Amino acid sequence: MSKTTLTLRYISTLLKYNLIKPFHDIGATKRFVSAVLDFNFHEGGGRLLKTTSIHEVFPELVHQNWVMVGTSWPVEAPFLCGALKVLGAKRILEIGTFHGGMTIQLAANIEKDGLVHTIDLDPNESDKLILTISSYDKELVDKNSREEVGKAFHGTVYEDRIIQTYCDSAILDFSKFQEPFDLAFIDGGHSYEQVKMDTENVLSIMRPGGCIFWHDYQPGCEGVVKYLHELSRDFDIKHINNSMLAVLLLPV
């Protein structure tokens, strides 16, 4: 579908739902356009992955219980925590620590002898990246500091279940992980090149029957969307309904 056709489609949707705002209200217009793009995407426009319920991917989820730490957490955290319970996951890999909001939820739900390996670049080293960084990622990095990366779990009772690595995942030697992982969450760089490299590295260290989640399968993250659409030619990747998650359950 051409950009012109998409633009006309979005304008038509704006008109249909009476979302046109005065041109002088730029902020409101941008917010409405963003909402329409997101609605269009999740209704099928621009999306190739099949949308399904998390319960269809993990039918045993109804028999599982998990906990959420604190009073606020990433909206996708229950999906991942439920999945790790179904898998009996003890080894989890996270690419993209940020403040550690997802990391601590994963650590709180694994067995006491389990480990969450979380990887994120040192903001002080952001000028040494070897792959293209998206403007969105650069903005996040510029706002962050080394001390803030993982701050949600620093000093908590779950910190001893977490191994934190400050490193650009594009140069990390993944062969150092001697045991395969049960579950991986890819939420690092959002450029096509970065998502591709992270995914290929992660696929090489997953156990049979393991699971990979990707975050930000959404409009605006063109690199993520493009790569997952390409990868879906070879793997049965699904989009989780009412989320920005894509998931692949590997064959046993």
N, C-alpha and C positions, 0 to 999 in steps of 0.2 A: 504494500500500500504506500503510495507516494505521500510526501509531507503535505502537499497541497490538499490531497484527499482527506488526510487526517485532520488538517486544520479546519476544513469545511465541516467535517464530522463533529468536531468539538464545538464549533460555533453553533451548529444545528442543535446540539445537546444543550448548550447554554440557553438558546431560545426556547427549546421545548420545555425546560424546567424553570423558565423565567428567572434565570440566574444572572442576566445582564445587569450590571450596575453602572451608575454614571461614570463617564470616562475620567472625571476628575478624582474619583475615589480609587486611586491606583492600587492601594493596599488591599481593599476589599475585592477588587477585580482579580488580583493575583491569587488571593486565597480561594475564590470561587473557581477560577480556572484550574488551580491545583486539585481541588476537590473533584472537579469533573474529570480531569485526566485520570485520577486515581480510580474513580468510579468506573470509567470506561475501561481501564486496564483490567480491573478485577472482574468486570462483566465479560471480558473476552477480547476487547480491542487491544491489539498489540501483544497479547499473551498466547503462547503456544503450549505451555505446560498444562496438563489436565489438572483441574482444581478438584480436590477431594477433601474429605474430613480426616482429621488426625486419627479418628477412631477406625477409619477404613484401612489406614496404613498400619496401625497398631490395635487390632481388635481387643487384645488383652488389657487395654488401658482402663477399661471399666472396673477391673479388679485391683487396680493399683492405688496407692496412697502416697502422697508426697507433701513436702512442707515448703512454704515460702518464708524466707527470712526478712524481717523488717516490715514496714508498712507500704513500701513501694518497690516495684521491681519491673524489669523489662516485660512488656506485654506478652512476648513469646516464651518467657521462662517456663510457664506451666507445660507448654508443649514439649520442651526439651527434657524437663524433669520427669514428666510422665513417660517419655520414650526411654530414658535411661533406666527407669524402674522396670519397664517391660523387658529391656535387654539384659538387665542385671549388670549394667555397665560398671566396671571398676577403673577403667582407663579412658580418660576423656581428653581430647585435644581441642583447644579453643584458639583460633587465630583472630586476634583483635580484642585485646583486653579492655581497652578504654578505661573507664573508672572501676571496672570489675563487678558491675551490677549483675551480669549473667554468671560470671565466674563463681560468685559466692553462693548463688542458688544451686548451681551444679554440685559444688563441694558439699553443700548441706544435705544433698540427697544421695550421695554415693555411700558405700560402706566405709567404715572407719579406716580400712586398709586400702581404700581406693585413692586415686590421684587425679587431679585435674592439671594438665599442663597448659598454661596460657601464654601466648606469645604476642608481643606488641613491640613496635620499634621505640627506641629511646627518642623522645622529641628533640633532644639535643643533637641527634644524629640525622635529622630529617633532610639535611642538605646532601647526604651521601647515598640516597636511594638510587638503585640501579634501574628501576622500572618507572614508567610514567605514573604520576600520582594525580588523581582527579582533583578538581578545584574543591569539591566537597571534603575530600580527605585532608587536603592541605589546610583548609579552614579549621578542621578538628585538631590537627596536629599543632597548629599555631596557637590554639587556645589552651593546649594542654602543657603539662610539665611532667618531668620524670616522677615526681612525688605523687602526682595525681593519677598516674597509670596504676590501676589496681587498688586505689584508696578504699574502695568499698569493703575489701576483705583484710586489709592491713590491720593487724592487732586484734583480729577476731579469733574465736575458737576454731574457725574453719581454715585458718591460714596454713596449718600444718598439713592439710590435704591438698595444697596448691603449690605447684612449682611454677614460679614466674620467670619468664625469660624476656629480657630486653634485646630485641634483635629484629632486623628487617627480615621477614619470612622469605623474601626472595633470595637471600644468601644463606639462610639457615641450612645446616647439614641435617636433613631429616633422617639420615641413616643412623644418627646417634640414638634414636629411639629404638631400643633393641627388642621391645615387645610391641605387638600390634595394638591398636586402639579399638575400643568398642563403639565409641561415638565421637564424632567431630563436629565442631561448629565453626563455619568459615564466615567471618565477619570482619575481615581486615581491609586491605585496599580494595576500592571498588572499580578500578580501571579494568578493562578487558584483560590486559596482560597479567595483572596481579591476580585476578580471580582464577585465570587459567593456570598459572604456575602454582598457586596455593592448592588448587583442586588436584592437579596432577601429583603433587607431592603427598597430599593426604591420601589419595587413592592407593598409593604405594605402601602405606603403613596401616591399612585398616584390616581387621580380621574378617573372615567370611561371616556373613550375617550381621555385620556391623551397620552403622547408620551415619550418614552425613547430612547435616543441615546447612543451608546457606541462608544468610540474612539479606534483606534489601532486594528481594525480587519484586521490584516496584517501578513505576514510571519515574524517570529522573536518574535511575541507576542503569544507564544504557549498557555499560560494560558487563554488569552482572547478568542482565537480561539476555544480552546477545550471546554470552558464553554458555549460559545454561540452556538456551535454545539449541545451540550447536551440540552440546554434550548429550542432550536428550535424544539425539539420533542413535546413540549407542547405549544409553542407560535409561531406565524407567524412572525418570525424575518427575515428581509431582509437586504442584503448588498446594499448600495447606490453606483451606478456606478461611477467610477473615483474618489473614495474617500476611506478613511479608516474607514468609518462609517457603523455601523449596526443600524437598527431602528426597533422599535416595536410600532405600533399604537394600543393602547388598545381598546377593544370593549366598546361601550357605555353601 
